Amino acid sequence: MGSLLTAVRQAPDLVLHQLRRYAAQVVIARPHELSSVLVVCRGNVCCSPFAAVMLGRWLARAGIDVHSAGLVGPGRRSPPEAILAASRRGVNLSTHRSRTLTSEMVATAGLVVAMDAAQAREIRRRFGKPASQLVVLSDFDPTAAASRVIDDPFGQSASAYDRVYARIERCSAELAERLLRQRLRPESCSDPG
């Protein structure tokens, strides 16, 4: 019975994934000058700093700066499990310290990337960021997942970090590819497909 309930709960995200993926591609396909991307998660100690480094690697060649911030608590270190899991993917989080999201950060970012829809709504509500400059990272996942939320692995096992970081890397690669393609595309063509 439990697996049936789980399947029913996950069905909407699986069914809506392609629609959300298309909508996210439409957002980034709109012609605008993009010089910075801001990646946001709850605490800015696990997910958003990792995603920012991954995106930054790919977007640096296009002159796009990538930063990260969180909705709560500044000055915190990434946990040891996050540092270890990130290092296995070539990302150094050992010197990272969390930053709290500010109005100025949101206003100056050409694109804000949230880890889930609730965070995106909170960014719109608190900071007035228009939906045309805000996306949910998992909407770029080339693989439909059971949940739209990129899990927060804080306090979990090393394998949870590995699983979450694999998804973030996959989604970040797709987002970066789309942004780079958009940068190289003539302005007259804005088909996100």
Salt bridges, closest charged atoms under 4 A:
ASP13 OD1 - ARG20 NH1 2.64
GLU33 OE2 - ARG183 NH1 3.98
GLU122 OE1 - ARG42 NH2 3.39
GLU122 OE2 - ARG126 NH1 2.81
ASP139 OD2 - ARG148 NH2 2.68
ASP141 OD2 - ARG167 NE 2.95
ASP141 OD1 - ARG170 NE 2.74
ASP151 OD2 - ARG163 NH2 3.93
ASP162 OD1 - ARG88 NH2 2.81
GLU169 OE1 - ARG89 NH1 2.65
GLU174 OE2 - ARG21 NH2 3.03
GLU174 OE2 - ARG178 NE 3.25
GLU177 OE2 - ARG181 NH2 2.58
